[in-house]
Amino acid sequence: MSPDREVIYAAGAVLWREVGKKKLELAIIHRPRYDDWSLPKGKLDPNETMIGCAYREVMEETGYAPIFGPEIGDVTYEVDGIRKIVKYWSAQAVGEPTGTTDLHEVDQILWLSPADAKKKLTLEDDKSLVDFFLEFNSGTTPLVLLRHAKAVKREDWDGDDGDRPLAQLGQIQSKRMLSLYLPYGIQEIHSSDAQRCIETIEPISRSLSINPIYSADLSEHGFAKDKEAPLDYAQDLMDQGKSAIVCSHNPILPKLLKKLIGKKNFKQLDQKLEPGEAWVLHYRDGEIIAIDWVEAPKA
């Protein structure tokens, strides 16, 4: 997202953990500068993505390494006459704290039940976000349906379509995807064996030290032969409960989405993805709970 001078952008999360017999606790922080109790959040750095900002701020303000779930909403208000937009995600705290906090920024962290957290939080907007979080509940797994980055145009390529590479814009997009998907705790990366898909996921695969799995079932050529193969492929990943990226093409991805959501109706879902865009399907026990749209990285 390109920050507008007339708008302050920030991001954060409802950070949760399970204790005991699936008892849910939420993290709230005390900010000595404002003497308030808040959800972890902070302002975007230059050229930072919203989810990348939320991920960084949670780690800086709580010390916990989070794994993100669905986007749960945003809050808009004014600061000194300037509009401020804060976007929030659900995020699970994993293990013990891996870092320390700046005591000038955050001097206390409390883990409370959702009800007690709502009583303790200072701002009504934060209390409403806890309610939004509880609507989704916890413990979802992400499946990222990613369209390959911008490729060389078909009319400008003389070779086999499967060998068509990324354009310069696509190469830039592929190198900037890490901050968008690092927060999801991705375990596997699956890709069409077309060159434009291979080049799209190579940078993020290297960064996450994941050996990608390439399959003709996810390619346009394979789809032309067997239209059920990519649908079965994605369904199998969901059945395994894997946090995964699937990099493929239009029109395959819209059909995958339609197959996986069945008769459910999710608002604001376009019929296709532009190069470098993605849908993140958050599912639990085989049921899709929420879908987030991810914008292509900016050049």
C-alpha positions as CSV (number, residue, x, y, z in Angstrom):
1,M,0.0,0.0,0.0
2,S,1.3,3.5,-0.9
3,P,0.7,5.7,2.2
4,D,-1.2,8.9,1.4
5,R,0.1,12.1,3.0
6,E,-3.4,12.9,4.2
7,V,-3.8,9.5,6.0
8,I,-1.8,7.8,8.7
9,Y,-1.7,4.0,8.2
10,A,-1.1,1.6,11.0
11,A,-1.7,-2.1,11.6
12,G,-2.0,-4.6,14.5
13,A,-3.5,-7.8,15.7
14,V,-5.6,-9.5,18.3
15,L,-2.9,-11.8,19.7
16,W,-4.2,-15.0,21.2
17,R,-3.0,-18.2,22.8
18,E,-4.6,-21.4,24.2
19,V,-3.9,-22.4,27.8
20,G,-5.1,-25.5,29.7
21,K,-8.1,-27.2,28.1
22,K,-8.5,-24.9,25.1
23,K,-8.9,-21.9,27.3
24,L,-8.4,-18.7,25.2
25,E,-6.4,-15.8,26.4
26,L,-5.7,-12.4,24.6
27,A,-2.7,-10.2,25.0
28,I,-3.2,-6.5,25.8
29,I,-0.4,-4.0,26.3
30,H,0.1,-1.0,28.6
31,R,1.6,2.1,26.8
32,P,3.1,4.4,29.4
33,R,3.2,7.3,26.9
34,Y,-0.6,7.3,26.8
35,D,-1.3,5.4,30.1
36,D,-3.8,3.2,28.3
37,W,-4.4,-0.5,27.6
38,S,-4.4,-1.4,24.0
39,L,-4.1,-4.1,21.4
40,P,-0.6,-4.3,19.9
41,K,-0.3,-2.0,16.8
42,G,1.8,0.6,15.2
43,K,2.4,2.9,12.2
44,L,3.7,1.7,8.8
45,D,7.3,2.1,8.0
46,P,8.1,3.5,4.4
47,N,7.4,0.9,1.7
48,E,6.0,-1.6,4.3
49,T,2.9,-3.7,3.7
50,M,0.0,-3.5,6.2
51,I,0.3,-7.2,7.2
52,G,4.1,-6.8,7.4
53,C,3.6,-3.9,9.7
54,A,1.2,-5.8,11.9
55,Y,3.6,-8.7,12.1
56,R,6.5,-6.5,13.1
57,E,4.6,-4.5,15.6
58,V,3.3,-7.6,17.4
59,M,6.8,-8.9,17.8
60,E,8.2,-5.6,18.9
61,E,5.4,-4.9,21.4
62,T,4.9,-8.3,22.9
63,G,8.1,-10.3,22.1
64,Y,6.1,-13.2,20.7
65,A,6.5,-14.6,17.2
66,P,2.9,-14.7,15.8
67,I,1.2,-16.8,13.1
68,F,-1.5,-14.8,11.5
69,G,-5.0,-15.8,10.7
70,P,-7.8,-13.8,9.1
71,E,-8.0,-10.1,8.7
72,I,-10.7,-9.1,11.2
73,G,-11.4,-5.4,10.5
74,D,-10.1,-1.9,10.5
75,V,-10.6,1.2,12.6
76,T,-10.7,4.8,11.3
77,Y,-10.4,7.9,13.5
78,E,-8.7,11.3,13.5
79,V,-5.3,12.3,15.1
80,D,-4.7,16.1,15.2
81,G,-7.1,16.5,12.3
82,I,-5.5,13.8,10.1
83,R,-7.4,10.6,9.3
84,K,-5.8,7.4,10.7
85,I,-6.6,3.9,9.4
86,V,-5.6,0.9,11.5
87,K,-6.0,-2.6,10.1
88,Y,-6.1,-5.7,12.3
89,W,-5.6,-9.5,12.0
90,S,-6.1,-12.4,14.2
91,A,-2.7,-13.8,15.3
92,Q,-1.6,-16.8,17.4
93,A,1.3,-16.4,19.9
94,V,3.6,-19.4,19.4
95,G,5.7,-20.7,22.2
96,E,7.5,-18.4,24.6
97,P,8.5,-14.8,23.9
98,T,11.5,-14.7,21.5
99,G,12.4,-11.0,22.1
100,T,12.1,-8.1,24.6
101,T,10.0,-5.0,24.4
102,D,11.0,-1.4,24.6
103,L,9.8,-0.4,28.1
104,H,9.3,3.2,26.9
105,E,6.7,1.9,24.4
106,V,5.2,-1.0,26.3
107,D,5.9,-1.6,30.0
108,Q,3.3,-4.3,30.8
109,I,1.7,-7.2,28.9
110,L,-1.3,-9.0,30.3
111,W,-2.9,-12.3,29.1
112,L,-6.6,-12.2,29.9
113,S,-9.8,-14.0,28.9
114,P,-11.7,-12.2,26.1
115,A,-14.2,-10.9,28.6
116,D,-11.6,-9.6,31.0
117,A,-9.6,-8.1,28.1
118,K,-12.6,-6.2,26.9
119,K,-13.1,-4.8,30.4
120,K,-9.4,-3.7,30.6
121,L,-9.0,-2.2,27.1
122,T,-9.3,1.6,27.1
123,L,-10.7,2.2,23.6
124,E,-14.2,1.1,22.6
125,D,-12.8,0.3,19.1
126,D,-10.4,-2.2,20.6
127,K,-13.3,-3.9,22.5
128,S,-15.3,-4.1,19.2
129,L,-12.3,-5.8,17.5
130,V,-12.3,-8.5,20.2
131,D,-15.9,-9.2,19.4
132,F,-15.0,-9.4,15.7
133,F,-12.2,-11.8,16.6
134,L,-14.6,-14.0,18.5
135,E,-16.9,-14.3,15.5
136,F,-14.0,-16.0,13.6
137,N,-12.8,-17.8,16.6
138,S,-9.2,-19.2,16.7
139,G,-7.2,-21.9,15.1
140,T,-7.6,-21.5,11.4
141,T,-5.2,-22.7,8.7
142,P,-4.3,-20.7,5.6
143,L,-4.3,-21.9,2.0
144,V,-3.0,-19.2,-0.3
145,L,-4.2,-19.2,-3.9
146,L,-1.6,-17.1,-5.7
147,R,-1.7,-16.1,-9.3
148,H,1.8,-15.9,-10.8
149,A,3.5,-12.4,-11.0
150,K,3.4,-10.4,-14.2
151,A,4.7,-12.4,-17.1
152,V,6.0,-11.5,-20.6
153,K,2.9,-11.1,-22.9
154,R,2.0,-14.1,-24.9
155,E,2.2,-12.1,-28.2
156,D,5.8,-11.1,-27.3
157,W,7.0,-14.7,-26.7
158,D,7.9,-17.0,-29.5
159,G,8.7,-20.1,-27.4
160,D,6.5,-22.7,-25.7
161,D,3.9,-21.0,-23.4
162,G,5.1,-23.1,-20.5
163,D,8.5,-21.5,-20.8
164,R,7.2,-17.9,-20.8
165,P,9.1,-16.0,-18.1
166,L,8.2,-13.1,-15.8
167,A,8.4,-9.6,-17.1
168,Q,10.6,-7.1,-15.3
169,L,7.6,-6.0,-13.2
170,G,6.9,-9.6,-12.3
171,Q,10.5,-10.2,-11.2
172,I,10.1,-7.2,-8.8
173,Q,6.7,-8.5,-7.5
174,S,8.1,-11.9,-6.8
175,K,11.0,-10.4,-4.7
176,R,8.5,-8.4,-2.6
177,M,6.1,-11.2,-1.7
178,L,7.8,-12.4,1.5
179,S,6.4,-9.8,3.8
180,L,2.9,-10.6,2.6
181,Y,3.1,-14.4,3.4
182,L,5.7,-14.7,6.1
183,P,3.1,-13.9,8.8
184,Y,1.0,-17.0,7.8
185,G,3.6,-19.6,8.9
186,I,3.7,-21.3,5.5
187,Q,4.8,-25.0,5.6
188,E,4.6,-25.9,2.0
189,I,4.7,-24.2,-1.4
190,H,3.1,-25.9,-4.5
191,S,3.3,-24.5,-8.0
192,S,2.4,-25.0,-11.6
193,D,5.5,-26.2,-13.5
194,A,5.2,-23.2,-15.9
195,Q,8.2,-21.0,-15.8
196,R,6.3,-17.9,-14.8
197,C,5.0,-19.7,-11.7
198,I,8.4,-21.2,-10.9
199,E,10.0,-17.7,-11.0
200,T,7.2,-16.3,-8.9
201,I,7.7,-18.6,-5.9
202,E,11.5,-19.0,-6.1
203,P,12.4,-15.9,-3.9
204,I,9.9,-16.7,-1.1
205,S,10.8,-20.4,-1.2
206,R,14.5,-19.5,-0.7
207,S,13.7,-17.1,2.1
208,L,11.5,-19.6,4.0
209,S,14.0,-22.5,3.2
210,I,11.1,-24.5,1.7
211,N,11.6,-26.9,-1.3
212,P,8.7,-26.1,-3.6
213,I,6.6,-28.9,-5.2
214,Y,6.0,-28.4,-8.9
215,S,3.0,-30.1,-10.5
216,A,1.6,-30.2,-14.0
217,D,-1.8,-30.6,-12.4
218,L,-1.6,-26.9,-11.5
219,S,-0.6,-25.8,-15.0
220,E,-2.9,-24.5,-17.8
221,H,-1.7,-27.3,-20.0
222,G,-2.6,-29.9,-17.3
223,F,-6.0,-28.2,-16.7
224,A,-6.9,-28.4,-20.4
225,K,-6.4,-32.2,-20.1
226,D,-8.1,-32.8,-16.8
227,K,-10.2,-30.0,-15.2
228,E,-10.6,-31.9,-12.0
229,A,-7.0,-32.5,-11.2
230,P,-6.1,-29.0,-9.7
231,L,-9.4,-29.1,-7.8
232,D,-8.5,-32.4,-6.2
233,Y,-5.0,-31.2,-5.6
234,A,-6.1,-28.2,-3.5
235,Q,-8.7,-30.2,-1.7
236,D,-6.1,-32.7,-0.7
237,L,-4.0,-30.0,0.8
238,M,-6.9,-28.8,2.9
239,D,-7.6,-32.4,4.0
240,Q,-4.0,-32.6,5.2
241,G,-4.4,-29.3,7.1
242,K,-1.3,-27.8,5.6
243,S,-0.4,-24.1,5.7
244,A,0.4,-23.8,2.0
245,I,0.8,-21.6,-1.0
246,V,-0.6,-22.8,-4.4
247,C,0.8,-20.8,-7.3
248,S,-1.2,-21.2,-10.5
249,H,-3.1,-19.4,-13.3
250,N,-6.4,-17.9,-14.4
251,P,-8.9,-19.5,-15.1
252,I,-7.8,-22.3,-12.7
253,L,-7.7,-20.3,-9.5
254,P,-11.3,-19.0,-9.7
255,K,-12.5,-22.5,-10.3
256,L,-10.5,-23.7,-7.4
257,L,-12.0,-21.1,-5.2
258,K,-15.6,-21.9,-6.3
259,K,-15.0,-25.6,-5.7
260,L,-13.5,-25.1,-2.2
261,I,-16.1,-22.7,-0.9
262,G,-19.1,-24.6,-2.3
263,K,-22.4,-22.9,-1.6
264,K,-20.9,-20.4,0.9
265,N,-21.1,-16.7,0.0
266,F,-18.2,-14.4,0.7
267,K,-18.5,-10.7,0.0
268,Q,-16.2,-8.7,-2.3
269,L,-14.8,-11.7,-4.1
270,D,-13.8,-10.8,-7.7
271,Q,-14.1,-13.3,-10.4
272,K,-10.4,-13.5,-11.1
273,L,-7.0,-12.5,-9.9
274,E,-4.6,-10.1,-11.6
275,P,-1.0,-11.1,-11.8
276,G,0.6,-11.2,-8.4
277,E,-2.7,-11.1,-6.5
278,A,-4.0,-13.9,-4.2
279,W,-6.8,-15.1,-2.1
280,V,-6.0,-16.4,1.4
281,L,-8.5,-19.1,2.4
282,H,-8.6,-19.5,6.2
283,Y,-10.1,-22.9,7.1
284,R,-10.8,-25.1,10.1
285,D,-11.8,-28.8,10.0
286,G,-12.2,-28.6,6.2
287,E,-14.6,-25.6,6.4
288,I,-13.5,-22.2,5.0
289,I,-14.1,-19.5,7.7
290,A,-12.8,-16.4,6.0
291,I,-11.2,-15.3,2.7
292,D,-8.8,-12.4,2.4
293,W,-7.7,-10.8,-0.9
294,V,-4.1,-9.9,-1.2
295,E,-3.0,-7.1,-3.5
296,A,0.0,-7.6,-5.8
297,P,3.3,-6.1,-4.5
298,K,4.0,-2.6,-5.7
299,A,6.9,-2.0,-8.0
